[in-house]
Amino acid sequence: MDFITSILTITIRAGTSLTIATIGEILTERTGILNLGVEGIMLMGALTAFATVFYSHSIMLGILAAIAIGGILALLHAFLTTTMRANQVVSGLSITLFGTGFSSFLGQRLGPESNNFRLVGLRAERILPFAPNWVKDIPILSAFLNQDIMTYFVYLFIPLAWFFLYKTRPGLWLRSVGEDPYTADAMGIDVTKTRYFYTIIGGMLIALGGAHLSLSYTPGWSENITGGRGWIVIALVIFSMWNPARAVWGSLLFGGINAVQFRLQASGTSVPANFLNMLPYIGTILVLVAITWWEALSKRVGAPAALGSSYMREEK
Amino acid sequence: MRLVFEKRKTTSISALILVPMVSFAVSLFLTALLLMIFEADPLKTYTAMAIGAFGSLYGFAETLVKAIPLMMTGLGVAIAFRLKFWNIGAEGQLALGGVAAAGVALFMEQFLPGPLLLVGALLGGLLAGALWAGIPALLKTSLNVDETLVTLMMNYIAILFSEYLYYGPWRDPKGYGFPGSRMFASNAWLPRIVGRAHIGVLIALFLALVLWFILKRTRWGFELQIIGASQQAARYQGIAVERNIVLAITISGALCGLTGAFEVTGISHRLQQGLSIGYGYTAIIVAWMSQLNPLAVPFVAVALAALSVGGDQVQMTMGLPAAMGTVMQGLILFPMLAGSLFTEYRLMAVKDNINSACRDAT
């Protein structure tokens, strides 16, 4: 029982950043904007959060700074793809390339002089699980309760995001922009404004996911701290078929793979670490193939119809 | 009055040339601001970068060393992107190509005498890259599985596999624990021209010409162009869309695989750490800045290689992070993306409200 509880605890902890970022990307993609900059934005979020907390000793400030940087990078993506009608794939990839390079650059410049201006290897305040001791003794349930404040935020945020998307008027507007921007426009919805707004909100959430990595899951800054999680997020969006309620299952599955990998490595199995590290990537491919196959069989399309295309009003 | 974009009847040639140049200038300007924030002198830094990349025969050879893989993978990515197949798996195809070439060079020595060993290694790399790219191509054409993610995930798998080999079974027992295989026999070495720059540069230039000819002057190239523009139109024309996509992506992967083979037979002469250092991702910038034109790829590749060599240089001489080269590359892309609009659209001023439009009409 202890074993299951501990696996589950790590799974949820690992799944937190994935879930937040996945819901962010779902909101973005639901308006028809594909943002492949997730990896870059998460990295910048992680770096900004850690550097801010290191100097200000305020976790709140660190989280706010990460959210701000995520919003700015997403604004750039929205401007390029919406106003300048740039190719969404290339724009997203550029943001990832830039975010990867810039976070590495800053990680070697923002540190204190005593550490050779580097941020690597430094410690700062972190977000800690806050459950009281008696909770920690309950098997299984404690895995859910013995978590930090951001995980609790996720518990609340999943149903809220689902409710917003499917049960409210702005949620309906959001979805209609992603399905058919021309009709949405005719109905009086401002397509451009909607796309800008949710791309920025999405970027903020993605960066928040990054902040959880450097402030809680693997506290501290290291280059490429995300280790490809940003790309797994994009797979998870497809996995959840653009529904926030389903995002949690995908995140738990991949968090689970992470946790099992952790355990196996700790117990010193004979399978080389490199093959264990391949698991999340092989898993993503298999899941993607299965989902696509299933979607084709059941003739259900989960993707927003207008995903990836610019909206050109004058070319109706 | 309000500004709107109006579609041009033909693509603007001047915008096609101006946009990359302005983008480069913008990148220089933004990076200068960044440098000043971190109390470095931009002029001094840029001079050091230029001298590092072009100022000496050694520097220029090093620029070529980085330009060769960028050219090759840039060509590979450009073919795929022309079909709107977003192959971001060049990095993994490169890594696996290096692994296969090393496998041939290390274990086929007694079967392949003389230069045959080198030829075998290069072919091995080419095939491995082709096969590795063939998987996402088949998944895309048969099941419509999103290729962006599959190619990317396969990068991690290929890189982890190569690490496993040079940390594990292929590790040189006499290597003092250094992560790498033993050195290849010298008949598996790609001949060098100057410094570490090898004849791969000539092969890459030749391939750029061949690809340009195939894409612009042959029937098959024309078919690929139609597929890239509209798969539906291609189908109406009776073009075998799926088969052609798989074939083109296999070629794309073969080029990237050959790049890996060049890296191990031409530069390191063994399989070792540092095979996968991001050429495959920079290739995406190379392809995009070249507007997917094979003839432009070599020029862009040399320019970006110079940024990277220059970046290394300022790390050594001025203590600035080498990642500055990557930051500059990223900062070129944003203005390029914004500017690409002007090749197909122009900015027009129009009267704002309907009333004034009506007045104009009467």
HADDOCK unambig.tbl for C-alpha pairs under 7 A between the chains (distance, minus, plus):
assign (segid A and resid 80 and name CA) (segid B and resid 337 and name CA) 6.75 0.50 0.50
assign (segid A and resid 80 and name CA) (segid B and resid 338 and name CA) 5.64 0.50 0.50
assign (segid A and resid 84 and name CA) (segid B and resid 338 and name CA) 5.42 0.50 0.50
assign (segid A and resid 84 and name CA) (segid B and resid 341 and name CA) 6.09 0.50 0.50
assign (segid A and resid 85 and name CA) (segid B and resid 341 and name CA) 6.69 0.50 0.50
assign (segid A and resid 86 and name CA) (segid B and resid 337 and name CA) 5.60 0.50 0.50
assign (segid A and resid 86 and name CA) (segid B and resid 338 and name CA) 6.35 0.50 0.50
assign (segid A and resid 86 and name CA) (segid B and resid 340 and name CA) 7.00 0.50 0.50
assign (segid A and resid 86 and name CA) (segid B and resid 341 and name CA) 6.79 0.50 0.50
assign (segid A and resid 91 and name CA) (segid B and resid 337 and name CA) 6.86 0.50 0.50
assign (segid A and resid 94 and name CA) (segid B and resid 330 and name CA) 6.16 0.50 0.50
assign (segid A and resid 94 and name CA) (segid B and resid 333 and name CA) 6.46 0.50 0.50
assign (segid A and resid 97 and name CA) (segid B and resid 330 and name CA) 6.17 0.50 0.50
assign (segid A and resid 98 and name CA) (segid B and resid 327 and name CA) 5.74 0.50 0.50
assign (segid A and resid 98 and name CA) (segid B and resid 330 and name CA) 4.59 0.50 0.50
assign (segid A and resid 101 and name CA) (segid B and resid 323 and name CA) 5.54 0.50 0.50
assign (segid A and resid 101 and name CA) (segid B and resid 326 and name CA) 5.14 0.50 0.50
assign (segid A and resid 101 and name CA) (segid B and resid 327 and name CA) 5.18 0.50 0.50
assign (segid A and resid 102 and name CA) (segid B and resid 327 and name CA) 5.50 0.50 0.50
assign (segid A and resid 104 and name CA) (segid B and resid 323 and name CA) 6.27 0.50 0.50
assign (segid A and resid 105 and name CA) (segid B and resid 321 and name CA) 5.80 0.50 0.50
assign (segid A and resid 105 and name CA) (segid B and resid 323 and name CA) 5.21 0.50 0.50
assign (segid A and resid 105 and name CA) (segid B and resid 324 and name CA) 6.24 0.50 0.50
assign (segid A and resid 108 and name CA) (segid B and resid 321 and name CA) 6.36 0.50 0.50
assign (segid A and resid 235 and name CA) (segid B and resid 149 and name CA) 6.86 0.50 0.50
assign (segid A and resid 274 and name CA) (segid B and resid 160 and name CA) 5.59 0.50 0.50
assign (segid A and resid 274 and name CA) (segid B and resid 161 and name CA) 6.91 0.50 0.50
assign (segid A and resid 274 and name CA) (segid B and resid 164 and name CA) 6.00 0.50 0.50
assign (segid A and resid 278 and name CA) (segid B and resid 157 and name CA) 5.57 0.50 0.50
assign (segid A and resid 281 and name CA) (segid B and resid 153 and name CA) 5.18 0.50 0.50
assign (segid A and resid 281 and name CA) (segid B and resid 157 and name CA) 6.91 0.50 0.50
assign (segid A and resid 285 and name CA) (segid B and resid 150 and name CA) 5.82 0.50 0.50
assign (segid A and resid 288 and name CA) (segid B and resid 145 and name CA) 6.93 0.50 0.50
assign (segid A and resid 289 and name CA) (segid B and resid 145 and name CA) 5.96 0.50 0.50
assign (segid A and resid 292 and name CA) (segid B and resid 145 and name CA) 5.96 0.50 0.50
assign (segid A and resid 293 and name CA) (segid B and resid 143 and name CA) 6.37 0.50 0.50
